[in-house]
């Protein structure tokens, strides 16, 4: 038996939207470059519904609910996003390139690195730009064909990472790649989640109203 339609929608709609977005990015003929901070914030948004109807609701302080009523949900979500923001601020520099293989990215990254640091050199999957204060290594997720550029060590130059980001963006922009064949599966799965959530709400309006009343008054 499916859970009540309200909690189902809260849990699935943000996640489905995220999967739909990733599917569209992988269906393009261009790579997509983003920062680790933006990637983490987007993932946090995708999981926010699951967190809200999961651990946040489970461990919601009873005294706070009694004192503040329905407004306690606003406080809990603010706390969730402040925690996410803290994680973003404390995270080491990172770049993520969607819809590209490591083999396709390496020559483009090497060219971008040499453009800002002639002393840039590789050691396996690690790249060092000594004059720019940037050390990173590559981690690829072959199943979904995206690559992360993760900082190695705590001593990193943010200015150097910004230069590398700009150079890499300029070189990836004209690059043509084949669409990821798995993108269709992601898009269809995301649409299935959205359809399930929406249909469940339309078919069970009484359960929807009851769940809303429970959440806002408990």
C-alpha positions as a Markdown table, in Angstrom:
| # | Residue | x | y | z |
|---|---|---|---|---|
| 1 | Unk | 0.0 | 0.0 | 0.0 |
| 2 | Unk | 1.3 | 3.4 | -1.0 |
| 3 | Unk | 1.9 | 6.0 | 1.7 |
| 4 | Unk | -0.5 | 9.0 | 1.9 |
| 5 | Unk | -0.4 | 11.1 | -1.2 |
| 6 | Unk | 1.0 | 14.2 | 0.4 |
| 7 | Unk | 4.1 | 12.6 | 1.8 |
| 8 | Unk | 4.5 | 10.7 | -1.4 |
| 9 | Unk | 4.5 | 13.9 | -3.4 |
| 10 | Unk | 6.8 | 15.7 | -0.9 |
| 11 | Unk | 9.3 | 12.8 | -1.2 |
| 12 | Unk | 9.2 | 12.1 | -4.9 |
| 13 | Unk | 8.6 | 15.4 | -6.7 |
| 14 | Unk | 12.0 | 17.0 | -5.8 |
| 15 | Unk | 13.8 | 13.8 | -6.5 |
| 16 | Unk | 12.0 | 13.2 | -9.8 |
| 17 | Unk | 12.8 | 16.8 | -10.9 |
| 18 | Unk | 16.5 | 16.2 | -10.1 |
| 19 | Unk | 16.5 | 12.9 | -12.1 |
| 20 | Unk | 14.7 | 14.6 | -15.0 |
| 21 | Unk | 17.3 | 17.4 | -15.0 |
| 22 | Unk | 20.2 | 14.9 | -15.0 |
| 23 | Unk | 18.5 | 13.0 | -17.8 |
| 24 | Unk | 18.2 | 16.1 | -19.9 |
| 25 | Unk | 21.8 | 17.0 | -19.3 |
| 26 | Unk | 22.9 | 13.6 | -20.4 |
| 27 | Unk | 20.7 | 13.8 | -23.5 |
| 28 | Unk | 22.6 | 16.8 | -24.8 |
| 29 | Unk | 25.5 | 16.8 | -27.3 |
| 30 | Unk | 27.5 | 19.1 | -25.0 |
| 31 | Unk | 29.2 | 18.5 | -21.7 |
| 32 | Unk | 27.9 | 20.4 | -18.7 |
| 33 | Unk | 30.3 | 21.9 | -16.2 |
| 34 | Unk | 29.2 | 22.9 | -12.7 |
| 35 | Unk | 30.9 | 23.6 | -9.4 |
| 36 | Unk | 30.9 | 21.2 | -6.5 |
| 37 | Unk | 29.0 | 23.7 | -4.4 |
| 38 | Unk | 26.2 | 24.0 | -7.0 |
| 39 | Unk | 26.1 | 20.2 | -7.4 |
| 40 | Unk | 25.9 | 19.6 | -3.7 |
| 41 | Unk | 23.1 | 22.2 | -3.3 |
| 42 | Unk | 21.1 | 20.7 | -6.1 |
| 43 | Unk | 21.5 | 17.3 | -4.6 |
| 44 | Unk | 20.3 | 18.6 | -1.3 |
| 45 | Unk | 17.3 | 20.1 | -2.9 |
| 46 | Unk | 16.5 | 16.8 | -4.6 |
| 47 | Unk | 16.7 | 14.9 | -1.2 |
| 48 | Unk | 14.9 | 17.6 | 0.8 |
| 49 | Unk | 11.5 | 15.9 | 0.4 |
| 50 | Unk | 12.8 | 12.5 | 1.5 |
| 51 | Unk | 14.5 | 14.2 | 4.5 |
| 52 | Unk | 11.4 | 16.1 | 5.4 |
| 53 | Unk | 9.1 | 13.1 | 5.5 |
| 54 | Unk | 11.9 | 10.9 | 6.9 |
| 55 | Unk | 14.3 | 11.9 | 9.6 |
| 56 | Unk | 13.0 | 15.5 | 10.1 |
| 57 | Unk | 9.4 | 14.3 | 10.7 |
| 58 | Unk | 10.6 | 11.3 | 12.7 |
| 59 | Unk | 12.8 | 13.3 | 15.1 |
| 60 | Unk | 10.7 | 16.4 | 15.1 |
| 61 | Unk | 10.8 | 17.9 | 18.7 |
| 62 | Unk | 7.3 | 17.4 | 20.2 |
| 63 | Unk | 7.7 | 20.4 | 22.5 |
| 64 | Unk | 8.6 | 22.6 | 19.6 |
| 65 | Unk | 5.6 | 21.3 | 17.6 |
| 66 | Unk | 3.3 | 22.1 | 20.6 |
| 67 | Unk | 4.8 | 25.6 | 21.0 |
| 68 | Unk | 5.0 | 26.7 | 17.4 |
| 69 | Unk | 2.4 | 24.5 | 15.7 |
| 70 | Unk | 2.7 | 24.4 | 11.9 |
| 71 | Unk | 5.5 | 27.0 | 11.9 |
| 72 | Unk | 7.9 | 24.4 | 13.2 |
| 73 | Unk | 8.2 | 23.0 | 9.7 |
| 74 | Unk | 9.6 | 26.3 | 8.5 |
| 75 | Unk | 12.2 | 26.3 | 11.3 |
| 76 | Unk | 13.2 | 22.7 | 10.5 |
| 77 | Unk | 13.6 | 23.5 | 6.8 |
| 78 | Unk | 15.6 | 26.6 | 7.6 |
| 79 | Unk | 17.8 | 24.4 | 9.8 |
| 80 | Unk | 18.2 | 21.8 | 6.9 |
| 81 | Unk | 19.3 | 24.5 | 4.5 |
| 82 | Unk | 21.6 | 26.2 | 6.9 |
| 83 | Unk | 23.2 | 22.8 | 7.5 |
| 84 | Unk | 23.5 | 22.3 | 3.7 |
| 85 | Unk | 25.0 | 25.8 | 3.3 |
| 86 | Unk | 27.6 | 25.0 | 6.0 |
| 87 | Unk | 28.5 | 21.8 | 4.2 |
| 88 | Unk | 28.9 | 23.8 | 1.0 |
| 89 | Unk | 31.2 | 26.4 | 2.7 |
| 90 | Unk | 33.3 | 23.7 | 4.3 |
| 91 | Unk | 33.7 | 21.5 | 1.2 |
| 92 | Unk | 36.9 | 21.5 | -0.7 |
| 93 | Unk | 37.0 | 22.9 | -4.2 |
| 94 | Unk | 35.4 | 20.5 | -6.8 |
| 95 | Unk | 34.2 | 20.6 | -10.3 |
| 96 | Unk | 31.8 | 18.2 | -12.0 |
| 97 | Unk | 31.4 | 17.6 | -15.7 |
| 98 | Unk | 28.3 | 15.8 | -16.8 |
| 99 | Unk | 27.8 | 13.9 | -20.0 |
| 100 | Unk | 31.5 | 13.2 | -20.8 |
| 101 | Unk | 33.9 | 10.3 | -20.3 |
| 102 | Unk | 37.2 | 10.6 | -18.6 |
| 103 | Unk | 39.0 | 9.8 | -21.8 |
| 104 | Unk | 37.2 | 12.7 | -23.5 |
| 105 | Unk | 37.8 | 15.1 | -20.7 |
| 106 | Unk | 41.5 | 14.5 | -20.0 |
| 107 | Unk | 42.9 | 16.2 | -23.2 |
| 108 | Unk | 40.6 | 19.1 | -22.7 |
| 109 | Unk | 41.6 | 19.5 | -19.1 |
| 110 | Unk | 45.3 | 19.1 | -19.9 |
| 111 | Unk | 45.0 | 21.9 | -22.5 |
| 112 | Unk | 43.1 | 24.2 | -20.0 |
| 113 | Unk | 45.7 | 23.5 | -17.3 |
| 114 | Unk | 48.7 | 24.3 | -19.5 |
| 115 | Unk | 47.0 | 27.5 | -20.6 |
| 116 | Unk | 47.1 | 28.9 | -17.0 |
| 117 | Unk | 50.2 | 27.0 | -15.8 |
| 118 | Unk | 53.0 | 25.8 | -18.1 |
| 119 | Unk | 54.3 | 23.6 | -15.3 |
| 120 | Unk | 51.1 | 21.6 | -15.0 |
| 121 | Unk | 51.8 | 17.9 | -15.0 |
| 122 | Unk | 50.0 | 14.6 | -14.6 |
| 123 | Unk | 50.7 | 11.7 | -12.2 |
| 124 | Unk | 48.2 | 8.9 | -13.0 |
| 125 | Unk | 44.7 | 10.4 | -12.4 |
| 126 | Unk | 46.2 | 13.4 | -10.5 |
| 127 | Unk | 46.9 | 16.8 | -12.0 |
| 128 | Unk | 49.1 | 19.4 | -10.3 |
| 129 | Unk | 49.2 | 23.1 | -11.2 |
| 130 | Unk | 52.0 | 24.2 | -8.9 |
| 131 | Unk | 52.2 | 27.9 | -9.9 |
| 132 | Unk | 48.4 | 28.2 | -9.4 |
| 133 | Unk | 48.2 | 26.3 | -6.2 |
| 134 | Unk | 45.8 | 23.7 | -7.5 |
| 135 | Unk | 46.1 | 19.9 | -7.0 |
| 136 | Unk | 43.3 | 17.6 | -8.0 |
| 137 | Unk | 42.4 | 14.1 | -9.0 |
| 138 | Unk | 39.8 | 12.7 | -11.3 |
| 139 | Unk | 36.9 | 10.4 | -10.3 |
| 140 | Unk | 34.7 | 9.1 | -13.0 |
| 141 | Unk | 31.2 | 7.6 | -12.8 |
| 142 | Unk | 31.2 | 5.6 | -16.0 |
| 143 | Unk | 27.6 | 4.3 | -15.6 |
| 144 | Unk | 26.2 | 7.8 | -15.9 |
| 145 | Unk | 29.2 | 9.2 | -17.7 |
| 146 | Unk | 30.3 | 12.2 | -15.6 |
| 147 | Unk | 33.6 | 13.1 | -14.1 |
| 148 | Unk | 34.5 | 14.9 | -10.9 |
| 149 | Unk | 37.6 | 17.0 | -10.4 |
| 150 | Unk | 38.3 | 16.8 | -6.7 |
| 151 | Unk | 40.9 | 18.8 | -4.9 |
| 152 | Unk | 43.8 | 16.8 | -3.3 |
| 153 | Unk | 45.0 | 18.2 | 0.0 |
| 154 | Unk | 43.8 | 21.1 | 2.0 |
| 155 | Unk | 46.1 | 23.8 | 0.6 |
| 156 | Unk | 44.2 | 25.0 | -2.5 |
| 157 | Unk | 44.1 | 28.4 | -4.2 |
| 158 | Unk | 40.5 | 29.5 | -4.9 |
| 159 | Unk | 41.8 | 31.9 | -7.5 |
| 160 | Unk | 43.6 | 29.1 | -9.2 |
| 161 | Unk | 40.4 | 27.0 | -9.2 |
| 162 | Unk | 38.4 | 29.9 | -10.7 |
| 163 | Unk | 41.0 | 30.3 | -13.5 |
| 164 | Unk | 40.8 | 26.6 | -14.2 |
| 165 | Unk | 37.0 | 26.7 | -14.2 |
| 166 | Unk | 37.0 | 29.5 | -16.7 |
| 167 | Unk | 39.5 | 27.9 | -19.0 |
| 168 | Unk | 37.8 | 24.5 | -18.9 |
| 169 | Unk | 34.4 | 26.1 | -19.5 |
| 170 | Unk | 35.7 | 27.9 | -22.7 |
| 171 | Unk | 37.2 | 24.6 | -24.0 |
| 172 | Unk | 34.2 | 22.4 | -23.2 |
| 173 | Unk | 31.7 | 24.9 | -24.8 |
| 174 | Unk | 32.4 | 24.0 | -28.5 |
| 175 | Unk | 33.0 | 20.3 | -27.7 |
| 176 | Unk | 30.5 | 17.8 | -29.3 |
| 177 | Unk | 29.9 | 14.5 | -27.5 |
| 178 | Unk | 27.4 | 11.6 | -28.1 |
| 179 | Unk | 24.3 | 11.7 | -25.9 |
| 180 | Unk | 24.3 | 9.2 | -23.1 |
| 181 | Unk | 22.0 | 6.3 | -24.1 |
| 182 | Unk | 21.0 | 5.9 | -20.4 |
| 183 | Unk | 19.5 | 9.4 | -20.4 |
| 184 | Unk | 16.2 | 8.1 | -21.8 |
| 185 | Unk | 15.8 | 5.7 | -18.9 |
| 186 | Unk | 16.4 | 8.5 | -16.4 |
| 187 | Unk | 13.9 | 10.8 | -18.0 |
| 188 | Unk | 11.3 | 8.0 | -18.1 |
| 189 | Unk | 11.9 | 7.0 | -14.5 |
| 190 | Unk | 11.6 | 10.7 | -13.4 |
| 191 | Unk | 8.3 | 11.0 | -15.3 |
| 192 | Unk | 7.0 | 7.8 | -13.7 |
| 193 | Unk | 7.7 | 9.2 | -10.2 |
| 194 | Unk | 6.0 | 12.4 | -11.1 |
| 195 | Unk | 3.0 | 10.6 | -12.6 |
| 196 | Unk | 2.7 | 8.3 | -9.6 |
| 197 | Unk | 2.8 | 11.2 | -7.2 |
| 198 | Unk | 0.3 | 13.3 | -9.1 |
| 199 | Unk | -2.1 | 10.4 | -9.8 |
| 200 | Unk | -2.1 | 9.3 | -6.2 |
| 201 | Unk | -3.1 | 12.8 | -5.1 |
| 202 | Unk | -5.9 | 13.1 | -7.7 |
| 203 | Unk | -7.3 | 9.6 | -6.9 |
| 204 | Unk | -7.2 | 10.1 | -3.1 |
| 205 | Unk | -8.3 | 13.6 | -2.3 |
| 206 | Unk | -9.6 | 12.7 | 1.1 |
| 207 | Unk | -6.4 | 11.0 | 2.1 |
| 208 | Unk | -4.5 | 14.1 | 0.9 |
| 209 | Unk | -6.6 | 16.4 | 3.0 |
| 210 | Unk | -6.3 | 14.1 | 6.0 |
| 211 | Unk | -2.5 | 14.0 | 5.6 |
| 212 | Unk | -2.2 | 17.7 | 5.3 |
| 213 | Unk | -4.3 | 18.2 | 8.5 |
| 214 | Unk | -2.1 | 15.7 | 10.3 |
| 215 | Unk | 1.1 | 17.4 | 9.3 |
| 216 | Unk | -0.1 | 20.9 | 10.1 |
| 217 | Unk | -1.8 | 20.2 | 13.4 |
| 218 | Unk | 0.4 | 17.5 | 15.0 |
